[in-house]
Amino acid sequence: MAVIKTIDLVGVSTTSWRDAATKALAEAGRTLRGIEGFDVIETSAQVEDNEIAEYHTHVRIRFRLDR
């Protein structure tokens, strides 16, 4: 029987929401094995001087527990 666990991360980028999601996935991949996918939960941005300063992408990463 398989069990899949999830963790939530927020990636941050000065380029795009896609880049922020990629950074969150890369960080998770450093310590997790068996990543199967992720869902984008929310996107947001920090604004400075009426321009986007940082893109934030909240992702929920799914990985299979290895017992």
Buried (B, 14 or more C-beta within 10 A) or exposed (E): EEEEEEBEBBBEBEEEBBBBBBBBBEEBEEEBEEBEEBEBEEBEEEEEEEEEEBBBBBBBBBBBEEE
